[in-house]
Amino acid sequence: MRGVWISLAIGTVLNATVGLLAFAQSVQTPPSRAAAIHECNVFASPFALYTWGNWQLYLYRECMAKHGQIE
């Protein structure tokens, strides 16, 4: 009986993993969004969370808004 439960658990994990991988491959980020994400990460990166608190997040959000992108 224990072997059945182990097989069921492994099957469930594999099924979920395959589903997530298939979804990840189907989602494509437009080049303009990818460029904005990169630029905003570079812009906000000097303001580390452990030093500046939430300031890094605010700068990232502001930068993405200026690019017309959602966070």
N, CA, C, O and CB atoms as a CASP TS submission, in Angstrom:
PFRMAT TS
TARGET T0000
AUTHOR 0000-0000-0000
METHOD Language model
MODEL 1
PARENT N/A
ATOM      1  N   MET     1       0.824  -1.198   0.000  1.00  0.00           N
ATOM      2  CA  MET     1       0.000   0.000   0.000  1.00  0.00           C
ATOM      3  C   MET     1       0.863   1.255   0.000  1.00  0.00           C
ATOM      4  O   MET     1       0.530   2.256  -0.635  1.00  0.00           O
ATOM      5  CB  MET     1      -0.935   0.002   1.205  1.00  0.00           C
ATOM      6  N   ARG     2       1.986   1.184   0.729  1.00  0.00           N
ATOM      7  CA  ARG     2       2.880   2.334   0.804  1.00  0.00           C
ATOM      8  C   ARG     2       3.439   2.674  -0.573  1.00  0.00           C
ATOM      9  O   ARG     2       3.587   3.851  -0.902  1.00  0.00           O
ATOM     10  CB  ARG     2       4.023   2.061   1.788  1.00  0.00           C
ATOM     11  N   GLY     3       3.750   1.673  -1.378  1.00  0.00           N
ATOM     12  CA  GLY     3       4.281   1.882  -2.719  1.00  0.00           C
ATOM     13  C   GLY     3       3.293   2.597  -3.618  1.00  0.00           C
ATOM     14  O   GLY     3       3.686   3.385  -4.478  1.00  0.00           O
ATOM     15  N   VAL     4       2.017   2.326  -3.423  1.00  0.00           N
ATOM     16  CA  VAL     4       0.984   2.989  -4.213  1.00  0.00           C
ATOM     17  C   VAL     4       0.966   4.480  -3.896  1.00  0.00           C
ATOM     18  O   VAL     4       0.867   5.304  -4.805  1.00  0.00           O
ATOM     19  CB  VAL     4      -0.402   2.361  -3.942  1.00  0.00           C
ATOM     20  N   TRP     5       1.061   4.830  -2.633  1.00  0.00           N
ATOM     21  CA  TRP     5       1.055   6.231  -2.234  1.00  0.00           C
ATOM     22  C   TRP     5       2.290   6.969  -2.748  1.00  0.00           C
ATOM     23  O   TRP     5       2.206   8.123  -3.168  1.00  0.00           O
ATOM     24  CB  TRP     5       0.974   6.342  -0.717  1.00  0.00           C
ATOM     25  N   ILE     6       3.425   6.298  -2.708  1.00  0.00           N
ATOM     26  CA  ILE     6       4.654   6.911  -3.217  1.00  0.00           C
ATOM     27  C   ILE     6       4.538   7.143  -4.716  1.00  0.00           C
ATOM     28  O   ILE     6       4.908   8.207  -5.212  1.00  0.00           O
ATOM     29  CB  ILE     6       5.881   6.028  -2.903  1.00  0.00           C
ATOM     30  N   SER     7       4.026   6.154  -5.436  1.00  0.00           N
ATOM     31  CA  SER     7       3.846   6.298  -6.880  1.00  0.00           C
ATOM     32  C   SER     7       2.864   7.423  -7.200  1.00  0.00           C
ATOM     33  O   SER     7       3.077   8.199  -8.132  1.00  0.00           O
ATOM     34  CB  SER     7       3.355   4.977  -7.492  1.00  0.00           C
ATOM     35  N   LEU     8       1.808   7.503  -6.434  1.00  0.00           N
ATOM     36  CA  LEU     8       0.820   8.563  -6.634  1.00  0.00           C
ATOM     37  C   LEU     8       1.432   9.940  -6.378  1.00  0.00           C
ATOM     38  O   LEU     8       1.181  10.884  -7.128  1.00  0.00           O
ATOM     39  CB  LEU     8      -0.391   8.345  -5.714  1.00  0.00           C
ATOM     40  N   ALA     9       2.223  10.049  -5.336  1.00  0.00           N
ATOM     41  CA  ALA     9       2.870  11.325  -5.013  1.00  0.00           C
ATOM     42  C   ALA     9       3.853  11.726  -6.105  1.00  0.00           C
ATOM     43  O   ALA     9       3.887  12.888  -6.511  1.00  0.00           O
ATOM     44  CB  ALA     9       3.593  11.236  -3.659  1.00  0.00           C
ATOM     45  N   ILE    10       4.646  10.785  -6.578  1.00  0.00           N
ATOM     46  CA  ILE    10       5.610  11.079  -7.641  1.00  0.00           C
ATOM     47  C   ILE    10       4.882  11.477  -8.921  1.00  0.00           C
ATOM     48  O   ILE    10       5.292  12.413  -9.607  1.00  0.00           O
ATOM     49  CB  ILE    10       6.525   9.861  -7.901  1.00  0.00           C
ATOM     50  N   GLY    11       3.817  10.777  -9.240  1.00  0.00           N
ATOM     51  CA  GLY    11       3.034  11.105 -10.430  1.00  0.00           C
ATOM     52  C   GLY    11       2.441  12.497 -10.354  1.00  0.00           C
ATOM     53  O   GLY    11       2.421  13.221 -11.349  1.00  0.00           O
ATOM     54  N   THR    12       1.959  12.875  -9.184  1.00  0.00           N
ATOM     55  CA  THR    12       1.373  14.201  -8.986  1.00  0.00           C
ATOM     56  C   THR    12       2.428  15.287  -9.166  1.00  0.00           C
ATOM     57  O   THR    12       2.182  16.295  -9.828  1.00  0.00           O
ATOM     58  CB  THR    12       0.734  14.306  -7.592  1.00  0.00           C
ATOM     59  N   VAL    13       3.595  15.082  -8.577  1.00  0.00           N
ATOM     60  CA  VAL    13       4.677  16.060  -8.697  1.00  0.00           C
ATOM     61  C   VAL    13       5.127  16.185 -10.152  1.00  0.00           C
ATOM     62  O   VAL    13       5.321  17.298 -10.642  1.00  0.00           O
ATOM     63  CB  VAL    13       5.870  15.662  -7.801  1.00  0.00           C
ATOM     64  N   LEU    14       5.291  15.083 -10.833  1.00  0.00           N
ATOM     65  CA  LEU    14       5.709  15.119 -12.235  1.00  0.00           C
ATOM     66  C   LEU    14       4.661  15.801 -13.112  1.00  0.00           C
ATOM     67  O   LEU    14       5.002  16.578 -14.003  1.00  0.00           O
ATOM     68  CB  LEU    14       5.974  13.701 -12.746  1.00  0.00           C
ATOM     69  N   ASN    15       3.409  15.515 -12.862  1.00  0.00           N
ATOM     70  CA  ASN    15       2.332  16.133 -13.629  1.00  0.00           C
ATOM     71  C   ASN    15       2.325  17.644 -13.445  1.00  0.00           C
ATOM     72  O   ASN    15       2.175  18.390 -14.413  1.00  0.00           O
ATOM     73  CB  ASN    15       0.982  15.550 -13.218  1.00  0.00           C
ATOM     74  N   ALA    16       2.487  18.089 -12.220  1.00  0.00           N
ATOM     75  CA  ALA    16       2.512  19.528 -11.948  1.00  0.00           C
ATOM     76  C   ALA    16       3.726  20.183 -12.598  1.00  0.00           C
ATOM     77  O   ALA    16       3.622  21.280 -13.147  1.00  0.00           O
ATOM     78  CB  ALA    16       2.519  19.789 -10.433  1.00  0.00           C
ATOM     79  N   THR    17       4.871  19.516 -12.536  1.00  0.00           N
ATOM     80  CA  THR    17       6.096  20.062 -13.117  1.00  0.00           C
ATOM     81  C   THR    17       5.976  20.195 -14.624  1.00  0.00           C
ATOM     82  O   THR    17       6.347  21.225 -15.187  1.00  0.00           O
ATOM     83  CB  THR    17       7.291  19.184 -12.764  1.00  0.00           C
ATOM     84  N   VAL    18       5.468  19.178 -15.277  1.00  0.00           N
ATOM     85  CA  VAL    18       5.307  19.216 -16.731  1.00  0.00           C
ATOM     86  C   VAL    18       4.331  20.321 -17.121  1.00  0.00           C
ATOM     87  O   VAL    18       4.550  21.022 -18.110  1.00  0.00           O
ATOM     88  CB  VAL    18       4.816  17.849 -17.265  1.00  0.00           C
ATOM     89  N   GLY    19       3.274  20.480 -16.366  1.00  0.00           N
ATOM     90  CA  GLY    19       2.305  21.535 -16.640  1.00  0.00           C
ATOM     91  C   GLY    19       2.914  22.925 -16.506  1.00  0.00           C
ATOM     92  O   GLY    19       2.656  23.800 -17.332  1.00  0.00           O
ATOM     93  N   LEU    20       3.718  23.131 -15.470  1.00  0.00           N
ATOM     94  CA  LEU    20       4.364  24.426 -15.282  1.00  0.00           C
ATOM     95  C   LEU    20       5.380  24.708 -16.380  1.00  0.00           C
ATOM     96  O   LEU    20       5.473  25.837 -16.862  1.00  0.00           O
ATOM     97  CB  LEU    20       5.043  24.485 -13.920  1.00  0.00           C
ATOM     98  N   LEU    21       6.131  23.707 -16.775  1.00  0.00           N
ATOM     99  CA  LEU    21       7.107  23.894 -17.849  1.00  0.00           C
ATOM    100  C   LEU    21       6.418  24.228 -19.170  1.00  0.00           C
ATOM    101  O   LEU    21       6.887  25.085 -19.918  1.00  0.00           O
ATOM    102  CB  LEU    21       7.968  22.637 -18.010  1.00  0.00           C
ATOM    103  N   ALA    22       5.329  23.565 -19.449  1.00  0.00           N
ATOM    104  CA  ALA    22       4.593  23.847 -20.679  1.00  0.00           C
ATOM    105  C   ALA    22       4.044  25.265 -20.656  1.00  0.00           C
ATOM    106  O   ALA    22       4.072  25.961 -21.671  1.00  0.00           O
ATOM    107  CB  ALA    22       3.452  22.837 -20.873  1.00  0.00           C
ATOM    108  N   PHE    23       3.547  25.694 -19.507  1.00  0.00           N
ATOM    109  CA  PHE    23       3.032  27.057 -19.383  1.00  0.00           C
ATOM    110  C   PHE    23       4.152  28.077 -19.551  1.00  0.00           C
ATOM    111  O   PHE    23       3.980  29.078 -20.247  1.00  0.00           O
ATOM    112  CB  PHE    23       2.342  27.249 -18.026  1.00  0.00           C
ATOM    113  N   ALA    24       5.294  27.828 -18.920  1.00  0.00           N
ATOM    114  CA  ALA    24       6.415  28.759 -18.993  1.00  0.00           C
ATOM    115  C   ALA    24       6.910  28.910 -20.428  1.00  0.00           C
ATOM    116  O   ALA    24       7.325  30.001 -20.818  1.00  0.00           O
ATOM    117  CB  ALA    24       7.556  28.290 -18.089  1.00  0.00           C
ATOM    118  N   GLN    25       6.876  27.862 -21.204  1.00  0.00           N
ATOM    119  CA  GLN    25       7.335  27.939 -22.582  1.00  0.00           C
ATOM    120  C   GLN    25       6.323  28.667 -23.461  1.00  0.00           C
ATOM    121  O   GLN    25       6.695  29.219 -24.497  1.00  0.00           O
ATOM    122  CB  GLN    25       7.598  26.542 -23.129  1.00  0.00           C
ATOM    123  N   SER    26       5.060  28.677 -23.069  1.00  0.00           N
ATOM    124  CA  SER    26       4.043  29.315 -23.896  1.00  0.00           C
ATOM    125  C   SER    26       3.957  30.822 -23.654  1.00  0.00           C
ATOM    126  O   SER    26       3.420  31.552 -24.488  1.00  0.00           O
ATOM    127  CB  SER    26       2.696  28.679 -23.634  1.00  0.00           C
ATOM    128  N   VAL    27       4.481  31.290 -22.523  1.00  0.00           N
ATOM    129  CA  VAL    27       4.438  32.708 -22.194  1.00  0.00           C
ATOM    130  C   VAL    27       5.699  33.373 -22.742  1.00  0.00           C
ATOM    131  O   VAL    27       6.816  32.972 -22.414  1.00  0.00           O
ATOM    132  CB  VAL    27       4.311  32.925 -20.652  1.00  0.00           C
ATOM    133  N   GLN    28       5.512  34.381 -23.567  1.00  0.00           N
ATOM    134  CA  GLN    28       6.645  35.106 -24.120  1.00  0.00           C
ATOM    135  C   GLN    28       6.549  36.568 -23.721  1.00  0.00           C
ATOM    136  O   GLN    28       5.491  37.186 -23.831  1.00  0.00           O
ATOM    137  CB  GLN    28       6.701  34.961 -25.657  1.00  0.00           C
ATOM    138  N   THR    29       7.655  37.109 -23.259  1.00  0.00           N
ATOM    139  CA  THR    29       7.713  38.502 -22.870  1.00  0.00           C
ATOM    140  C   THR    29       8.089  39.343 -24.077  1.00  0.00           C
ATOM    141  O   THR    29       9.088  39.064 -24.741  1.00  0.00           O
ATOM    142  CB  THR    29       8.714  38.713 -21.720  1.00  0.00           C
ATOM    143  N   PRO    30       7.296  40.373 -24.369  1.00  0.00           N
ATOM    144  CA  PRO    30       7.646  41.254 -25.491  1.00  0.00           C
ATOM    145  C   PRO    30       9.006  41.914 -25.251  1.00  0.00           C
ATOM    146  O   PRO    30       9.361  42.196 -24.106  1.00  0.00           O
ATOM    147  CB  PRO    30       6.554  42.335 -25.694  1.00  0.00           C
ATOM    148  N   PRO    31       9.757  42.159 -26.301  1.00  0.00           N
ATOM    149  CA  PRO    31      11.084  42.771 -26.139  1.00  0.00           C
ATOM    150  C   PRO    31      11.055  44.119 -25.420  1.00  0.00           C
ATOM    151  O   PRO    31      11.984  44.439 -24.679  1.00  0.00           O
ATOM    152  CB  PRO    31      11.723  42.949 -27.489  1.00  0.00           C
ATOM    153  N   SER    32      10.011  44.904 -25.626  1.00  0.00           N
ATOM    154  CA  SER    32       9.936  46.208 -24.953  1.00  0.00           C
ATOM    155  C   SER    32       9.809  46.036 -23.437  1.00  0.00           C
ATOM    156  O   SER    32      10.402  46.794 -22.670  1.00  0.00           O
ATOM    157  CB  SER    32       8.742  47.026 -25.495  1.00  0.00           C
ATOM    158  N   ARG    33       9.032  45.034 -23.010  1.00  0.00           N
ATOM    159  CA  ARG    33       8.894  44.776 -21.572  1.00  0.00           C
ATOM    160  C   ARG    33      10.192  44.235 -20.991  1.00  0.00           C
ATOM    161  O   ARG    33      10.599  44.630 -19.898  1.00  0.00           O
ATOM    162  CB  ARG    33       7.747  43.788 -21.307  1.00  0.00           C
ATOM    163  N   ALA    34      10.836  43.341 -21.713  1.00  0.00           N
ATOM    164  CA  ALA    34      12.106  42.780 -21.239  1.00  0.00           C
ATOM    165  C   ALA    34      13.148  43.886 -21.075  1.00  0.00           C
ATOM    166  O   ALA    34      13.906  43.888 -20.105  1.00  0.00           O
ATOM    167  CB  ALA    34      12.622  41.697 -22.216  1.00  0.00           C
ATOM    168  N   ALA    35      13.186  44.819 -22.018  1.00  0.00           N
ATOM    169  CA  ALA    35      14.131  45.931 -21.927  1.00  0.00           C
ATOM    170  C   ALA    35      13.809  46.825 -20.732  1.00  0.00           C
ATOM    171  O   ALA    35      14.715  47.273 -20.029  1.00  0.00           O
ATOM    172  CB  ALA    35      14.115  46.753 -23.223  1.00  0.00           C
ATOM    173  N   ALA    36      12.522  47.087 -20.501  1.00  0.00           N
ATOM    174  CA  ALA    36      12.117  47.921 -19.367  1.00  0.00           C
ATOM    175  C   ALA    36      12.459  47.244 -18.043  1.00  0.00           C
ATOM    176  O   ALA    36      12.944  47.899 -17.121  1.00  0.00           O
ATOM    177  CB  ALA    36      10.612  48.223 -19.433  1.00  0.00           C
ATOM    178  N   ILE    37      12.212  45.947 -17.942  1.00  0.00           N
ATOM    179  CA  ILE    37      12.534  45.213 -16.712  1.00  0.00           C
ATOM    180  C   ILE    37      14.022  45.301 -16.426  1.00  0.00           C
ATOM    181  O   ILE    37      14.433  45.558 -15.294  1.00  0.00           O
ATOM    182  CB  ILE    37      12.098  43.735 -16.821  1.00  0.00           C
ATOM    183  N   HIS    38      14.830  45.084 -17.461  1.00  0.00           N
ATOM    184  CA  HIS    38      16.279  45.136 -17.274  1.00  0.00           C
ATOM    185  C   HIS    38      16.730  46.535 -16.858  1.00  0.00           C
ATOM    186  O   HIS    38      17.495  46.693 -15.907  1.00  0.00           O
ATOM    187  CB  HIS    38      16.997  44.711 -18.562  1.00  0.00           C
ATOM    188  N   GLU    39      16.252  47.538 -17.575  1.00  0.00           N
ATOM    189  CA  GLU    39      16.646  48.920 -17.277  1.00  0.00           C
ATOM    190  C   GLU    39      16.237  49.321 -15.861  1.00  0.00           C
ATOM    191  O   GLU    39      17.008  49.964 -15.148  1.00  0.00           O
ATOM    192  CB  GLU    39      16.021  49.885 -18.295  1.00  0.00           C
ATOM    193  N   CYS    40      15.040  48.946 -15.458  1.00  0.00           N
ATOM    194  CA  CYS    40      14.549  49.323 -14.126  1.00  0.00           C
ATOM    195  C   CYS    40      15.273  48.557 -13.017  1.00  0.00           C
ATOM    196  O   CYS    40      15.498  49.103 -11.937  1.00  0.00           O
ATOM    197  CB  CYS    40      13.039  49.072 -14.029  1.00  0.00           C
ATOM    198  N   ASN    41      15.635  47.317 -13.269  1.00  0.00           N
ATOM    199  CA  ASN    41      16.421  46.566 -12.288  1.00  0.00           C
ATOM    200  C   ASN    41      17.795  47.189 -12.107  1.00  0.00           C
ATOM    201  O   ASN    41      18.283  47.305 -10.982  1.00  0.00           O
ATOM    202  CB  ASN    41      16.561  45.101 -12.716  1.00  0.00           C
ATOM    203  N   VAL    42      18.417  47.588 -13.199  1.00  0.00           N
ATOM    204  CA  VAL    42      19.725  48.244 -13.117  1.00  0.00           C
ATOM    205  C   VAL    42      19.593  49.577 -12.385  1.00  0.00           C
ATOM    206  O   VAL    42      20.438  49.922 -11.559  1.00  0.00           O
ATOM    207  CB  VAL    42      20.322  48.459 -14.533  1.00  0.00           C
ATOM    208  N   PHE    43      18.532  50.323 -12.689  1.00  0.00           N
ATOM    209  CA  PHE    43      18.304  51.629 -12.069  1.00  0.00           C
ATOM    210  C   PHE    43      18.123  51.509 -10.554  1.00  0.00           C
ATOM    211  O   PHE    43      18.672  52.310  -9.798  1.00  0.00           O
ATOM    212  CB  PHE    43      17.075  52.299 -12.689  1.00  0.00           C
ATOM    213  N   ALA    44      17.359  50.517 -10.112  1.00  0.00           N
ATOM    214  CA  ALA    44      17.026  50.397  -8.692  1.00  0.00           C
ATOM    215  C   ALA    44      18.046  49.591  -7.896  1.00  0.00           C
ATOM    216  O   ALA    44      18.034  49.643  -6.667  1.00  0.00           O
ATOM    217  CB  ALA    44      15.674  49.768  -8.542  1.00  0.00           C
ATOM    218  N   SER    45      18.921  48.852  -8.557  1.00  0.00           N
ATOM    219  CA  SER    45      19.816  47.936  -7.854  1.00  0.00           C
ATOM    220  C   SER    45      20.779  48.589  -6.858  1.00  0.00           C
ATOM    221  O   SER    45      21.112  47.943  -5.864  1.00  0.00           O
ATOM    222  CB  SER    45      20.604  47.189  -8.847  1.00  0.00           C
ATOM    223  N   PRO    46      21.246  49.823  -7.056  1.00  0.00           N
ATOM    224  CA  PRO    46      22.153  50.395  -6.049  1.00  0.00           C
ATOM    225  C   PRO    46      21.501  50.604  -4.679  1.00  0.00           C
ATOM    226  O   PRO    46      22.205  50.729  -3.678  1.00  0.00           O
ATOM    227  CB  PRO    46      22.687  51.712  -6.545  1.00  0.00           C
ATOM    228  N   PHE    47      20.189  50.644  -4.625  1.00  0.00           N
ATOM    229  CA  PHE    47      19.480  50.906  -3.377  1.00  0.00           C
ATOM    230  C   PHE    47      19.048  49.595  -2.739  1.00  0.00           C
ATOM    231  O   PHE    47      17.874  49.228  -2.787  1.00  0.00           O
ATOM    232  CB  PHE    47      18.259  51.815  -3.622  1.00  0.00           C
ATOM    233  N   ALA    48      19.987  48.903  -2.151  1.00  0.00           N
ATOM    234  CA  ALA    48      19.728  47.590  -1.563  1.00  0.00           C
ATOM    235  C   ALA    48      18.677  47.680  -0.456  1.00  0.00           C
ATOM    236  O   ALA    48      18.628  48.648   0.303  1.00  0.00           O
ATOM    237  CB  ALA    48      21.026  46.988  -1.010  1.00  0.00           C
ATOM    238  N   LEU    49      17.837  46.642  -0.386  1.00  0.00           N
ATOM    239  CA  LEU    49      16.748  46.636   0.588  1.00  0.00           C
ATOM    240  C   LEU    49      17.244  46.707   2.027  1.00  0.00           C
ATOM    241  O   LEU    49      16.591  47.309   2.879  1.00  0.00           O
ATOM    242  CB  LEU    49      15.906  45.399   0.406  1.00  0.00           C
ATOM    243  N   TYR    50      18.397  46.095   2.304  1.00  0.00           N
ATOM    244  CA  TYR    50      18.875  46.074   3.681  1.00  0.00           C
ATOM    245  C   TYR    50      19.394  47.449   4.123  1.00  0.00           C
ATOM    246  O   TYR    50      19.538  47.691   5.322  1.00  0.00           O
ATOM    247  CB  TYR    50      19.975  45.026   3.835  1.00  0.00           C
ATOM    248  N   THR    51      19.674  48.345   3.180  1.00  0.00           N
ATOM    249  CA  THR    51      20.157  49.679   3.519  1.00  0.00           C
ATOM    250  C   THR    51      19.059  50.737   3.394  1.00  0.00           C
ATOM    251  O   THR    51      18.904  51.595   4.262  1.00  0.00           O
ATOM    252  CB  THR    51      21.330  50.045   2.628  1.00  0.00           C
ATOM    253  N   TRP    52      18.307  50.658   2.304  1.00  0.00           N
ATOM    254  CA  TRP    52      17.361  51.708   1.972  1.00  0.00           C
ATOM    255  C   TRP    52      15.901  51.320   2.229  1.00  0.00           C
ATOM    256  O   TRP    52      15.006  52.083   1.866  1.00  0.00           O
ATOM    257  CB  TRP    52      17.530  52.089   0.538  1.00  0.00           C
ATOM    258  N   GLY    53      15.640  50.204   2.821  1.00  0.00           N
ATOM    259  CA  GLY    53      14.259  49.793   3.078  1.00  0.00           C
ATOM    260  C   GLY    53      13.516  49.527   1.783  1.00  0.00           C
ATOM    261  O   GLY    53      14.023  48.825   0.909  1.00  0.00           O
ATOM    262  N   ASN    54      12.327  50.078   1.654  1.00  0.00           N
ATOM    263  CA  ASN    54      11.498  49.850   0.472  1.00  0.00           C
ATOM    264  C   ASN    54      11.825  50.778  -0.694  1.00  0.00           C
ATOM    265  O   ASN    54      11.171  50.705  -1.735  1.00  0.00           O
ATOM    266  CB  ASN    54      10.057  50.008   0.837  1.00  0.00           C
ATOM    267  N   TRP    55      12.800  51.629  -0.545  1.00  0.00           N
ATOM    268  CA  TRP    55      13.115  52.605  -1.574  1.00  0.00           C
ATOM    269  C   TRP    55      13.418  51.938  -2.915  1.00  0.00           C
ATOM    270  O   TRP    55      13.022  52.449  -3.962  1.00  0.00           O
ATOM    271  CB  TRP    55      14.293  53.458  -1.139  1.00  0.00           C
ATOM    272  N   GLN    56      14.111  50.813  -2.893  1.00  0.00           N
ATOM    273  CA  GLN    56      14.437  50.089  -4.126  1.00  0.00           C
ATOM    274  C   GLN    56      13.162  49.675  -4.860  1.00  0.00           C
ATOM    275  O   GLN    56      13.082  49.802  -6.082  1.00  0.00           O
ATOM    276  CB  GLN    56      15.298  48.847  -3.813  1.00  0.00           C
ATOM    277  N   LEU    57      12.179  49.188  -4.131  1.00  0.00           N
ATOM    278  CA  LEU    57      10.916  48.780  -4.742  1.00  0.00           C
ATOM    279  C   LEU    57      10.167  49.971  -5.330  1.00  0.00           C
ATOM    280  O   LEU    57       9.584  49.870  -6.410  1.00  0.00           O
ATOM    281  CB  LEU    57      10.039  48.071  -3.716  1.00  0.00           C
ATOM    282  N   TYR    58      10.182  51.096  -4.625  1.00  0.00           N
ATOM    283  CA  TYR    58       9.499  52.287  -5.122  1.00  0.00           C
ATOM    284  C   TYR    58      10.145  52.788  -6.415  1.00  0.00           C
ATOM    285  O   TYR    58       9.447  53.178  -7.351  1.00  0.00           O
ATOM    286  CB  TYR    58       9.515  53.393  -4.057  1.00  0.00           C
ATOM    287  N   LEU    59      11.476  52.776  -6.461  1.00  0.00           N
ATOM    288  CA  LEU    59      12.172  53.218  -7.667  1.00  0.00           C
ATOM    289  C   LEU    59      11.879  52.290  -8.843  1.00  0.00           C
ATOM    290  O   LEU    59      11.688  52.751  -9.968  1.00  0.00           O
ATOM    291  CB  LEU    59      13.682  53.289  -7.416  1.00  0.00           C
ATOM    292  N   TYR    60      11.842  50.992  -8.587  1.00  0.00           N
ATOM    293  CA  TYR    60      11.542  50.029  -9.641  1.00  0.00           C
ATOM    294  C   TYR    60      10.129  50.256 -10.181  1.00  0.00           C
ATOM    295  O   TYR    60       9.919  50.283 -11.394  1.00  0.00           O
ATOM    296  CB  TYR    60      11.692  48.585  -9.115  1.00  0.00           C
ATOM    297  N   ARG    61       9.174  50.417  -9.284  1.00  0.00           N
ATOM    298  CA  ARG    61       7.784  50.648  -9.703  1.00  0.00           C
ATOM    299  C   ARG    61       7.656  51.937 -10.501  1.00  0.00           C
ATOM    300  O   ARG    61       6.967  51.973 -11.521  1.00  0.00           O
ATOM    301  CB  ARG    61       6.857  50.698  -8.482  1.00  0.00           C
ATOM    302  N   GLU    62       8.312  52.989 -10.043  1.00  0.00           N
ATOM    303  CA  GLU    62       8.259  54.272 -10.751  1.00  0.00           C
ATOM    304  C   GLU    62       8.859  54.136 -12.155  1.00  0.00           C
ATOM    305  O   GLU    62       8.299  54.647 -13.125  1.00  0.00           O
ATOM    306  CB  GLU    62       9.011  55.364  -9.949  1.00  0.00           C
ATOM    307  N   CYS    63       9.968  53.465 -12.256  1.00  0.00           N
ATOM    308  CA  CYS    63      10.626  53.263 -13.547  1.00  0.00           C
ATOM    309  C   CYS    63       9.722  52.471 -14.500  1.00  0.00           C
ATOM    310  O   CYS    63       9.592  52.821 -15.673  1.00  0.00           O
ATOM    311  CB  CYS    63      11.973  52.532 -13.356  1.00  0.00           C
ATOM    312  N   MET    64       9.109  51.417 -13.998  1.00  0.00           N
ATOM    313  CA  MET    64       8.221  50.603 -14.851  1.00  0.00           C
ATOM    314  C   MET    64       7.019  51.444 -15.300  1.00  0.00           C
ATOM    315  O   MET    64       6.572  51.316 -16.440  1.00  0.00           O
ATOM    316  CB  MET    64       7.736  49.320 -14.086  1.00  0.00           C
ATOM    317  N   ALA    65       6.497  52.291 -14.428  1.00  0.00           N
ATOM    318  CA  ALA    65       5.366  53.144 -14.790  1.00  0.00           C
ATOM    319  C   ALA    65       5.774  54.129 -15.886  1.00  0.00           C
ATOM    320  O   ALA    65       4.995  54.397 -16.801  1.00  0.00           O
ATOM    321  CB  ALA    65       4.839  53.903 -13.552  1.00  0.00           C
ATOM    322  N   LYS    66       6.980  54.663 -15.795  1.00  0.00           N
ATOM    323  CA  LYS    66       7.463  55.592 -16.824  1.00  0.00           C
ATOM    324  C   LYS    66       7.582  54.908 -18.182  1.00  0.00           C
ATOM    325  O   LYS    66       7.449  55.549 -19.225  1.00  0.00           O
ATOM    326  CB  LYS    66       8.820  56.179 -16.417  1.00  0.00           C
ATOM    327  N   HIS    67       7.832  53.604 -18.157  1.00  0.00           N
ATOM    328  CA  HIS    67       7.920  52.836 -19.392  1.00  0.00           C
ATOM    329  C   HIS    67       6.549  52.323 -19.857  1.00  0.00           C
ATOM    330  O   HIS    67       6.439  51.664 -20.891  1.00  0.00           O
ATOM    331  CB  HIS    67       8.873  51.666 -19.201  1.00  0.00           C
ATOM    332  N   GLY    68       5.520  52.634 -19.085  1.00  0.00           N
ATOM    333  CA  GLY    68       4.175  52.184 -19.448  1.00  0.00           C
ATOM    334  C   GLY    68       3.952  50.707 -19.226  1.00  0.00           C
ATOM    335  O   GLY    68       3.132  50.087 -19.903  1.00  0.00           O
ATOM    336  N   GLN    69       4.681  50.139 -18.277  1.00  0.00           N
ATOM    337  CA  GLN    69       4.601  48.710 -17.979  1.00  0.00           C
ATOM    338  C   GLN    69       4.036  48.513 -16.575  1.00  0.00           C
ATOM    339  O   GLN    69       4.210  49.358 -15.697  1.00  0.00           O
ATOM    340  CB  GLN    69       5.996  48.037 -18.107  1.00  0.00           C
ATOM    341  N   ILE    70       3.361  47.388 -16.379  1.00  0.00           N
ATOM    342  CA  ILE    70       2.958  47.035 -15.026  1.00  0.00           C
ATOM    343  C   ILE    70       4.169  46.458 -14.316  1.00  0.00           C
ATOM    344  O   ILE    70       5.144  46.059 -14.953  1.00  0.00           O
ATOM    345  CB  ILE    70       1.766  46.025 -15.026  1.00  0.00           C
ATOM    346  N   GLU    71       4.101  46.416 -12.992  1.00  0.00           N
ATOM    347  CA  GLU    71       5.219  45.902 -12.225  1.00  0.00           C
ATOM    348  C   GLU    71       5.460  44.480 -12.632  1.00  0.00           C
ATOM    349  O   GLU    71       6.368  43.834 -12.109  1.00  0.00           O
ATOM    350  CB  GLU    71       4.967  46.006 -10.715  1.00  0.00           C
TER
END
